[in-house]
Amino acid sequence: MANPSRSQRRKPIRTPGAGQRRPTPGAQQQRHLEPPDYSRDYADVRRDMRLIALISLLLFVGMVGVSFVL
């Protein structure tokens, strides 16, 4: 009895082709989800960033003003 070669013993690899794919149940009824609205969540962050920008601008103007005085 002849031993089959290794390539002959392997199982064929199945790749999903056009005839093998099954449609998922409810494929036509897919819901389109809207992206989440983060504007309310980041309102506090926006306010804090404006405050930080205002304070840094005031400090920068103060440094420039002090450099001319001294």
HTML snippet that shows the backbone in 3Dmol.js (N, CA, C, O; Angstrom):
<script src="https://3Dmol.org/build/3Dmol-min.js"></script>
<div id="view" style="width:600px;height:400px;position:relative"></div>
<script>
const pdb = `
ATOM      1  N   MET A   1       0.833  -1.163   0.000  1.00  0.00           N
ATOM      2  CA  MET A   1       0.000   0.000   0.000  1.00  0.00           C
ATOM      3  C   MET A   1       0.896   1.251   0.000  1.00  0.00           C
ATOM      4  O   MET A   1       1.795   1.374   0.832  1.00  0.00           O
ATOM      5  N   ALA A   2       0.650   2.157  -0.918  1.00  0.00           N
ATOM      6  CA  ALA A   2       1.467   3.364  -1.043  1.00  0.00           C
ATOM      7  C   ALA A   2       0.926   4.449  -0.124  1.00  0.00           C
ATOM      8  O   ALA A   2      -0.280   4.677  -0.040  1.00  0.00           O
ATOM      9  N   ASN A   3       1.842   5.104   0.556  1.00  0.00           N
ATOM     10  CA  ASN A   3       1.442   6.204   1.429  1.00  0.00           C
ATOM     11  C   ASN A   3       1.194   7.445   0.580  1.00  0.00           C
ATOM     12  O   ASN A   3       2.030   7.800  -0.251  1.00  0.00           O
ATOM     13  N   PRO A   4       0.062   8.108   0.778  1.00  0.00           N
ATOM     14  CA  PRO A   4      -0.181   9.343   0.018  1.00  0.00           C
ATOM     15  C   PRO A   4       0.767  10.440   0.508  1.00  0.00           C
ATOM     16  O   PRO A   4       1.147  10.478   1.678  1.00  0.00           O
ATOM     17  N   SER A   5       1.129  11.308  -0.395  1.00  0.00           N
ATOM     18  CA  SER A   5       2.033  12.400  -0.017  1.00  0.00           C
ATOM     19  C   SER A   5       1.283  13.372   0.899  1.00  0.00           C
ATOM     20  O   SER A   5       0.059  13.326   1.020  1.00  0.00           O
ATOM     21  N   ARG A   6       2.037  14.228   1.521  1.00  0.00           N
ATOM     22  CA  ARG A   6       1.459  15.148   2.499  1.00  0.00           C
ATOM     23  C   ARG A   6       0.433  16.073   1.851  1.00  0.00           C
ATOM     24  O   ARG A   6      -0.617  16.330   2.440  1.00  0.00           O
ATOM     25  N   SER A   7       0.716  16.574   0.656  1.00  0.00           N
ATOM     26  CA  SER A   7      -0.217  17.477  -0.007  1.00  0.00           C
ATOM     27  C   SER A   7      -1.504  16.759  -0.392  1.00  0.00           C
ATOM     28  O   SER A   7      -2.551  17.399  -0.491  1.00  0.00           O
ATOM     29  N   GLN A   8      -1.456  15.471  -0.606  1.00  0.00           N
ATOM     30  CA  GLN A   8      -2.663  14.731  -0.952  1.00  0.00           C
ATOM     31  C   GLN A   8      -3.499  14.436   0.285  1.00  0.00           C
ATOM     32  O   GLN A   8      -4.706  14.221   0.168  1.00  0.00           O
ATOM     33  N   ARG A   9      -2.893  14.421   1.465  1.00  0.00           N
ATOM     34  CA  ARG A   9      -3.628  14.138   2.700  1.00  0.00           C
ATOM     35  C   ARG A   9      -4.337  15.362   3.254  1.00  0.00           C
ATOM     36  O   ARG A   9      -5.272  15.221   4.043  1.00  0.00           O
ATOM     37  N   ARG A  10      -3.922  16.548   2.868  1.00  0.00           N
ATOM     38  CA  ARG A  10      -4.508  17.771   3.416  1.00  0.00           C
ATOM     39  C   ARG A  10      -5.942  17.943   2.961  1.00  0.00           C
ATOM     40  O   ARG A  10      -6.325  17.557   1.857  1.00  0.00           O
ATOM     41  N   LYS A  11      -6.719  18.536   3.849  1.00  0.00           N
ATOM     42  CA  LYS A  11      -8.094  18.855   3.486  1.00  0.00           C
ATOM     43  C   LYS A  11      -8.093  20.125   2.644  1.00  0.00           C
ATOM     44  O   LYS A  11      -7.284  21.025   2.869  1.00  0.00           O
ATOM     45  N   PRO A  12      -8.985  20.193   1.691  1.00  0.00           N
ATOM     46  CA  PRO A  12      -9.029  21.424   0.885  1.00  0.00           C
ATOM     47  C   PRO A  12      -9.526  22.598   1.734  1.00  0.00           C
ATOM     48  O   PRO A  12     -10.402  22.440   2.584  1.00  0.00           O
ATOM     49  N   ILE A  13      -8.958  23.756   1.489  1.00  0.00           N
ATOM     50  CA  ILE A  13      -9.338  24.963   2.222  1.00  0.00           C
ATOM     51  C   ILE A  13     -10.579  25.532   1.563  1.00  0.00           C
ATOM     52  O   ILE A  13     -10.609  25.766   0.355  1.00  0.00           O
ATOM     53  N   ARG A  14     -11.599  25.752   2.375  1.00  0.00           N
ATOM     54  CA  ARG A  14     -12.839  26.306   1.842  1.00  0.00           C
ATOM     55  C   ARG A  14     -12.799  27.823   1.971  1.00  0.00           C
ATOM     56  O   ARG A  14     -12.592  28.369   3.055  1.00  0.00           O
ATOM     57  N   THR A  15     -12.996  28.466   0.875  1.00  0.00           N
ATOM     58  CA  THR A  15     -13.114  29.920   0.890  1.00  0.00           C
ATOM     59  C   THR A  15     -14.544  30.253   0.513  1.00  0.00           C
ATOM     60  O   THR A  15     -15.102  29.648  -0.403  1.00  0.00           O
ATOM     61  N   PRO A  16     -15.138  31.204   1.204  1.00  0.00           N
ATOM     62  CA  PRO A  16     -16.527  31.532   0.890  1.00  0.00           C
ATOM     63  C   PRO A  16     -16.623  32.153  -0.500  1.00  0.00           C
ATOM     64  O   PRO A  16     -16.079  33.228  -0.753  1.00  0.00           O
ATOM     65  N   GLY A  17     -17.294  31.489  -1.357  1.00  0.00           N
ATOM     66  CA  GLY A  17     -17.495  31.983  -2.708  1.00  0.00           C
ATOM     67  C   GLY A  17     -18.898  32.518  -2.863  1.00  0.00           C
ATOM     68  O   GLY A  17     -19.638  32.645  -1.888  1.00  0.00           O
ATOM     69  N   ALA A  18     -19.253  32.823  -4.066  1.00  0.00           N
ATOM     70  CA  ALA A  18     -20.570  33.389  -4.315  1.00  0.00           C
ATOM     71  C   ALA A  18     -21.667  32.373  -4.023  1.00  0.00           C
ATOM     72  O   ALA A  18     -22.742  32.750  -3.558  1.00  0.00           O
ATOM     73  N   GLY A  19     -21.421  31.104  -4.283  1.00  0.00           N
ATOM     74  CA  GLY A  19     -22.444  30.100  -4.076  1.00  0.00           C
ATOM     75  C   GLY A  19     -22.521  29.592  -2.654  1.00  0.00           C
ATOM     76  O   GLY A  19     -23.525  28.983  -2.284  1.00  0.00           O
ATOM     77  N   GLN A  20     -21.507  29.814  -1.845  1.00  0.00           N
ATOM     78  CA  GLN A  20     -21.480  29.252  -0.502  1.00  0.00           C
ATOM     79  C   GLN A  20     -21.965  30.214   0.567  1.00  0.00           C
ATOM     80  O   GLN A  20     -22.282  29.781   1.675  1.00  0.00           O
ATOM     81  N   ARG A  21     -22.034  31.495   0.275  1.00  0.00           N
ATOM     82  CA  ARG A  21     -22.440  32.466   1.289  1.00  0.00           C
ATOM     83  C   ARG A  21     -23.935  32.425   1.506  1.00  0.00           C
ATOM     84  O   ARG A  21     -24.725  32.411   0.562  1.00  0.00           O
ATOM     85  N   ARG A  22     -24.298  32.408   2.755  1.00  0.00           N
ATOM     86  CA  ARG A  22     -25.712  32.459   3.100  1.00  0.00           C
ATOM     87  C   ARG A  22     -26.048  33.858   3.580  1.00  0.00           C
ATOM     88  O   ARG A  22     -25.283  34.450   4.341  1.00  0.00           O
ATOM     89  N   PRO A  23     -27.162  34.385   3.155  1.00  0.00           N
ATOM     90  CA  PRO A  23     -27.529  35.717   3.660  1.00  0.00           C
ATOM     91  C   PRO A  23     -27.917  35.632   5.127  1.00  0.00           C
ATOM     92  O   PRO A  23     -28.590  34.693   5.553  1.00  0.00           O
ATOM     93  N   THR A  24     -27.488  36.613   5.884  1.00  0.00           N
ATOM     94  CA  THR A  24     -27.818  36.633   7.299  1.00  0.00           C
ATOM     95  C   THR A  24     -29.276  37.007   7.465  1.00  0.00           C
ATOM     96  O   THR A  24     -29.810  37.772   6.661  1.00  0.00           O
ATOM     97  N   PRO A  25     -29.924  36.491   8.477  1.00  0.00           N
ATOM     98  CA  PRO A  25     -31.330  36.837   8.684  1.00  0.00           C
ATOM     99  C   PRO A  25     -31.475  38.336   8.944  1.00  0.00           C
ATOM    100  O   PRO A  25     -30.758  38.906   9.767  1.00  0.00           O
ATOM    101  N   GLY A  26     -32.377  38.944   8.257  1.00  0.00           N
ATOM    102  CA  GLY A  26     -32.621  40.379   8.429  1.00  0.00           C
ATOM    103  C   GLY A  26     -31.579  41.241   7.773  1.00  0.00           C
ATOM    104  O   GLY A  26     -31.349  42.367   8.214  1.00  0.00           O
ATOM    105  N   ALA A  27     -30.937  40.749   6.728  1.00  0.00           N
ATOM    106  CA  ALA A  27     -29.889  41.537   6.077  1.00  0.00           C
ATOM    107  C   ALA A  27     -30.469  42.790   5.435  1.00  0.00           C
ATOM    108  O   ALA A  27     -29.787  43.809   5.327  1.00  0.00           O
ATOM    109  N   GLN A  28     -31.714  42.715   5.014  1.00  0.00           N
ATOM    110  CA  GLN A  28     -32.339  43.873   4.404  1.00  0.00           C
ATOM    111  C   GLN A  28     -32.823  44.861   5.459  1.00  0.00           C
ATOM    112  O   GLN A  28     -33.128  46.009   5.133  1.00  0.00           O
ATOM    113  N   GLN A  29     -32.898  44.439   6.701  1.00  0.00           N
ATOM    114  CA  GLN A  29     -33.423  45.279   7.758  1.00  0.00           C
ATOM    115  C   GLN A  29     -32.311  45.869   8.624  1.00  0.00           C
ATOM    116  O   GLN A  29     -32.517  46.101   9.815  1.00  0.00           O
ATOM    117  N   GLN A  30     -31.158  46.110   8.052  1.00  0.00           N
ATOM    118  CA  GLN A  30     -30.054  46.656   8.828  1.00  0.00           C
ATOM    119  C   GLN A  30     -30.376  48.088   9.230  1.00  0.00           C
ATOM    120  O   GLN A  30     -30.870  48.885   8.432  1.00  0.00           O
ATOM    121  N   ARG A  31     -30.083  48.391  10.489  1.00  0.00           N
ATOM    122  CA  ARG A  31     -30.320  49.742  10.973  1.00  0.00           C
ATOM    123  C   ARG A  31     -29.081  50.581  10.711  1.00  0.00           C
ATOM    124  O   ARG A  31     -27.952  50.108  10.837  1.00  0.00           O
ATOM    125  N   HIS A  32     -29.309  51.817  10.349  1.00  0.00           N
ATOM    126  CA  HIS A  32     -28.210  52.749  10.162  1.00  0.00           C
ATOM    127  C   HIS A  32     -28.111  53.586  11.427  1.00  0.00           C
ATOM    128  O   HIS A  32     -28.986  54.403  11.713  1.00  0.00           O
ATOM    129  N   LEU A  33     -27.050  53.377  12.171  1.00  0.00           N
ATOM    130  CA  LEU A  33     -26.863  54.097  13.413  1.00  0.00           C
ATOM    131  C   LEU A  33     -26.227  55.448  13.133  1.00  0.00           C
ATOM    132  O   LEU A  33     -25.277  55.561  12.359  1.00  0.00           O
ATOM    133  N   GLU A  34     -26.772  56.468  13.780  1.00  0.00           N
ATOM    134  CA  GLU A  34     -26.196  57.799  13.631  1.00  0.00           C
ATOM    135  C   GLU A  34     -25.011  57.926  14.582  1.00  0.00           C
ATOM    136  O   GLU A  34     -25.012  57.329  15.659  1.00  0.00           O
ATOM    137  N   PRO A  35     -24.013  58.690  14.194  1.00  0.00           N
ATOM    138  CA  PRO A  35     -22.884  58.868  15.103  1.00  0.00           C
ATOM    139  C   PRO A  35     -23.343  59.603  16.358  1.00  0.00           C
ATOM    140  O   PRO A  35     -24.235  60.448  16.285  1.00  0.00           O
ATOM    141  N   PRO A  36     -22.750  59.296  17.500  1.00  0.00           N
ATOM    142  CA  PRO A  36     -23.180  59.938  18.745  1.00  0.00           C
ATOM    143  C   PRO A  36     -22.847  61.420  18.754  1.00  0.00           C
ATOM    144  O   PRO A  36     -21.851  61.851  18.172  1.00  0.00           O
ATOM    145  N   ASP A  37     -23.679  62.182  19.413  1.00  0.00           N
ATOM    146  CA  ASP A  37     -23.490  63.628  19.518  1.00  0.00           C
ATOM    147  C   ASP A  37     -22.785  63.931  20.839  1.00  0.00           C
ATOM    148  O   ASP A  37     -23.368  63.770  21.912  1.00  0.00           O
ATOM    149  N   TYR A  38     -21.546  64.363  20.756  1.00  0.00           N
ATOM    150  CA  TYR A  38     -20.746  64.632  21.943  1.00  0.00           C
ATOM    151  C   TYR A  38     -20.744  66.105  22.333  1.00  0.00           C
ATOM    152  O   TYR A  38     -20.029  66.488  23.259  1.00  0.00           O
ATOM    153  N   SER A  39     -21.517  66.929  21.660  1.00  0.00           N
ATOM    154  CA  SER A  39     -21.444  68.367  21.916  1.00  0.00           C
ATOM    155  C   SER A  39     -21.830  68.707  23.354  1.00  0.00           C
ATOM    156  O   SER A  39     -21.213  69.579  23.965  1.00  0.00           O
ATOM    157  N   ARG A  40     -22.844  68.029  23.904  1.00  0.00           N
ATOM    158  CA  ARG A  40     -23.222  68.308  25.295  1.00  0.00           C
ATOM    159  C   ARG A  40     -22.184  67.777  26.262  1.00  0.00           C
ATOM    160  O   ARG A  40     -21.954  68.371  27.315  1.00  0.00           O
ATOM    161  N   ASP A  41     -21.553  66.660  25.914  1.00  0.00           N
ATOM    162  CA  ASP A  41     -20.562  66.075  26.815  1.00  0.00           C
ATOM    163  C   ASP A  41     -19.316  66.941  26.942  1.00  0.00           C
ATOM    164  O   ASP A  41     -18.688  66.978  28.000  1.00  0.00           O
ATOM    165  N   TYR A  42     -18.960  67.632  25.873  1.00  0.00           N
ATOM    166  CA  TYR A  42     -17.730  68.415  25.867  1.00  0.00           C
ATOM    167  C   TYR A  42     -17.970  69.905  26.081  1.00  0.00           C
ATOM    168  O   TYR A  42     -17.058  70.701  25.858  1.00  0.00           O
ATOM    169  N   ALA A  43     -19.148  70.303  26.498  1.00  0.00           N
ATOM    170  CA  ALA A  43     -19.423  71.720  26.748  1.00  0.00           C
ATOM    171  C   ALA A  43     -18.547  72.235  27.884  1.00  0.00           C
ATOM    172  O   ALA A  43     -18.017  73.343  27.801  1.00  0.00           O
ATOM    173  N   ASP A  44     -18.390  71.447  28.942  1.00  0.00           N
ATOM    174  CA  ASP A  44     -17.547  71.861  30.068  1.00  0.00           C
ATOM    175  C   ASP A  44     -16.087  71.961  29.657  1.00  0.00           C
ATOM    176  O   ASP A  44     -15.373  72.861  30.098  1.00  0.00           O
ATOM    177  N   VAL A  45     -15.649  71.046  28.819  1.00  0.00           N
ATOM    178  CA  VAL A  45     -14.258  71.067  28.354  1.00  0.00           C
ATOM    179  C   VAL A  45     -14.009  72.321  27.519  1.00  0.00           C
ATOM    180  O   VAL A  45     -12.971  72.969  27.655  1.00  0.00           O
ATOM    181  N   ARG A  46     -14.966  72.657  26.654  1.00  0.00           N
ATOM    182  CA  ARG A  46     -14.827  73.853  25.825  1.00  0.00           C
ATOM    183  C   ARG A  46     -14.747  75.105  26.691  1.00  0.00           C
ATOM    184  O   ARG A  46     -13.934  75.993  26.437  1.00  0.00           O
ATOM    185  N   ARG A  47     -15.594  75.171  27.713  1.00  0.00           N
ATOM    186  CA  ARG A  47     -15.590  76.328  28.604  1.00  0.00           C
ATOM    187  C   ARG A  47     -14.257  76.427  29.350  1.00  0.00           C
ATOM    188  O   ARG A  47     -13.706  77.519  29.493  1.00  0.00           O
ATOM    189  N   ASP A  48     -13.744  75.309  29.819  1.00  0.00           N
ATOM    190  CA  ASP A  48     -12.463  75.314  30.531  1.00  0.00           C
ATOM    191  C   ASP A  48     -11.316  75.719  29.611  1.00  0.00           C
ATOM    192  O   ASP A  48     -10.414  76.450  30.020  1.00  0.00           O
ATOM    193  N   MET A  49     -11.351  75.245  28.377  1.00  0.00           N
ATOM    194  CA  MET A  49     -10.282  75.606  27.433  1.00  0.00           C
ATOM    195  C   MET A  49     -10.310  77.100  27.116  1.00  0.00           C
ATOM    196  O   MET A  49      -9.258  77.726  26.981  1.00  0.00           O
ATOM    197  N   ARG A  50     -11.501  77.669  26.998  1.00  0.00           N
ATOM    198  CA  ARG A  50     -11.598  79.125  26.775  1.00  0.00           C
ATOM    199  C   ARG A  50     -11.029  79.884  27.967  1.00  0.00           C
ATOM    200  O   ARG A  50     -10.322  80.877  27.799  1.00  0.00           O
ATOM    201  N   LEU A  51     -11.342  79.412  29.174  1.00  0.00           N
ATOM    202  CA  LEU A  51     -10.824  80.060  30.377  1.00  0.00           C
ATOM    203  C   LEU A  51      -9.303  79.959  30.440  1.00  0.00           C
ATOM    204  O   LEU A  51      -8.638  80.935  30.786  1.00  0.00           O
ATOM    205  N   ILE A  52      -8.752  78.816  30.118  1.00  0.00           N
ATOM    206  CA  ILE A  52      -7.297  78.644  30.102  1.00  0.00           C
ATOM    207  C   ILE A  52      -6.664  79.561  29.062  1.00  0.00           C
ATOM    208  O   ILE A  52      -5.629  80.174  29.324  1.00  0.00           O
ATOM    209  N   ALA A  53      -7.280  79.660  27.881  1.00  0.00           N
ATOM    210  CA  ALA A  53      -6.743  80.532  26.830  1.00  0.00           C
ATOM    211  C   ALA A  53      -6.791  81.994  27.269  1.00  0.00           C
ATOM    212  O   ALA A  53      -5.846  82.742  27.017  1.00  0.00           O
ATOM    213  N   LEU A  54      -7.869  82.411  27.919  1.00  0.00           N
ATOM    214  CA  LEU A  54      -7.992  83.793  28.380  1.00  0.00           C
ATOM    215  C   LEU A  54      -6.950  84.111  29.445  1.00  0.00           C
ATOM    216  O   LEU A  54      -6.311  85.162  29.390  1.00  0.00           O
ATOM    217  N   ILE A  55      -6.774  83.218  30.411  1.00  0.00           N
ATOM    218  CA  ILE A  55      -5.790  83.444  31.471  1.00  0.00           C
ATOM    219  C   ILE A  55      -4.374  83.479  30.902  1.00  0.00           C
ATOM    220  O   ILE A  55      -3.567  84.323  31.292  1.00  0.00           O
ATOM    221  N   SER A  56      -4.072  82.561  29.977  1.00  0.00           N
ATOM    222  CA  SER A  56      -2.721  82.561  29.400  1.00  0.00           C
ATOM    223  C   SER A  56      -2.484  83.818  28.567  1.00  0.00           C
ATOM    224  O   SER A  56      -1.375  84.352  28.560  1.00  0.00           O
ATOM    225  N   LEU A  57      -3.509  84.295  27.866  1.00  0.00           N
ATOM    226  CA  LEU A  57      -3.360  85.529  27.087  1.00  0.00           C
ATOM    227  C   LEU A  57      -3.114  86.714  28.005  1.00  0.00           C
ATOM    228  O   LEU A  57      -2.258  87.551  27.723  1.00  0.00           O
ATOM    229  N   LEU A  58      -3.864  86.792  29.112  1.00  0.00           N
ATOM    230  CA  LEU A  58      -3.655  87.881  30.067  1.00  0.00           C
ATOM    231  C   LEU A  58      -2.256  87.823  30.675  1.00  0.00           C
ATOM    232  O   LEU A  58      -1.608  88.859  30.823  1.00  0.00           O
ATOM    233  N   LEU A  59      -1.786  86.644  31.025  1.00  0.00           N
ATOM    234  CA  LEU A  59      -0.438  86.512  31.583  1.00  0.00           C
ATOM    235  C   LEU A  59       0.626  86.893  30.554  1.00  0.00           C
ATOM    236  O   LEU A  59       1.620  87.532  30.902  1.00  0.00           O
ATOM    237  N   PHE A  60       0.428  86.507  29.289  1.00  0.00           N
ATOM    238  CA  PHE A  60       1.386  86.844  28.240  1.00  0.00           C
ATOM    239  C   PHE A  60       1.442  88.359  28.034  1.00  0.00           C
ATOM    240  O   PHE A  60       2.523  88.937  27.921  1.00  0.00           O
ATOM    241  N   VAL A  61       0.263  88.999  27.986  1.00  0.00           N
ATOM    242  CA  VAL A  61       0.219  90.474  27.829  1.00  0.00           C
ATOM    243  C   VAL A  61       0.874  91.117  29.037  1.00  0.00           C
ATOM    244  O   VAL A  61       1.595  92.104  28.894  1.00  0.00           O
ATOM    245  N   GLY A  62       0.638  90.575  30.227  1.00  0.00           N
ATOM    246  CA  GLY A  62       1.268  91.125  31.423  1.00  0.00           C
ATOM    247  C   GLY A  62       2.787  91.004  31.379  1.00  0.00           C
ATOM    248  O   GLY A  62       3.496  91.924  31.786  1.00  0.00           O
ATOM    249  N   MET A  63       3.291  89.863  30.884  1.00  0.00           N
ATOM    250  CA  MET A  63       4.742  89.695  30.779  1.00  0.00           C
ATOM    251  C   MET A  63       5.344  90.693  29.798  1.00  0.00           C
ATOM    252  O   MET A  63       6.394  91.276  30.068  1.00  0.00           O
ATOM    253  N   VAL A  64       4.686  90.890  28.665  1.00  0.00           N
ATOM    254  CA  VAL A  64       5.188  91.860  27.687  1.00  0.00           C
ATOM    255  C   VAL A  64       5.143  93.265  28.270  1.00  0.00           C
ATOM    256  O   VAL A  64       6.073  94.051  28.088  1.00  0.00           O
ATOM    257  N   GLY A  65       4.064  93.574  28.967  1.00  0.00           N
ATOM    258  CA  GLY A  65       3.951  94.906  29.585  1.00  0.00           C
ATOM    259  C   GLY A  65       5.014  95.131  30.643  1.00  0.00           C
ATOM    260  O   GLY A  65       5.593  96.215  30.708  1.00  0.00           O
ATOM    261  N   VAL A  66       5.284  94.136  31.471  1.00  0.00           N
ATOM    262  CA  VAL A  66       6.300  94.262  32.511  1.00  0.00           C
ATOM    263  C   VAL A  66       7.687  94.379  31.884  1.00  0.00           C
ATOM    264  O   VAL A  66       8.550  95.060  32.439  1.00  0.00           O
ATOM    265  N   SER A  67       7.921  93.737  30.749  1.00  0.00           N
ATOM    266  CA  SER A  67       9.246  93.808  30.125  1.00  0.00           C
ATOM    267  C   SER A  67       9.547  95.219  29.623  1.00  0.00           C
ATOM    268  O   SER A  67      10.711  95.616  29.581  1.00  0.00           O
ATOM    269  N   PHE A  68       8.520  95.986  29.243  1.00  0.00           N
ATOM    270  CA  PHE A  68       8.745  97.363  28.801  1.00  0.00           C
ATOM    271  C   PHE A  68       8.927  98.297  29.996  1.00  0.00           C
ATOM    272  O   PHE A  68       9.644  99.292  29.894  1.00  0.00           O
ATOM    273  N   VAL A  69       8.298  97.995  31.111  1.00  0.00           N
ATOM    274  CA  VAL A  69       8.375  98.859  32.286  1.00  0.00           C
ATOM    275  C   VAL A  69       9.714  98.690  32.985  1.00  0.00           C
ATOM    276  O   VAL A  69      10.324  99.668  33.417  1.00  0.00           O
ATOM    277  N   LEU A  70      10.167  97.458  33.095  1.00  0.00           N
ATOM    278  CA  LEU A  70      11.416  97.227  33.831  1.00  0.00           C
ATOM    279  C   LEU A  70      12.613  97.350  32.976  1.00  0.00           C
ATOM    280  O   LEU A  70      13.734  97.183  33.455  1.00  0.00           O
TER     281      LEU A  70
END
`;
const viewer = $3Dmol.createViewer("view");
viewer.addModel(pdb, "pdb");
viewer.setStyle({}, {cartoon: {color: "spectrum"}});
viewer.zoomTo();
viewer.render();
</script>
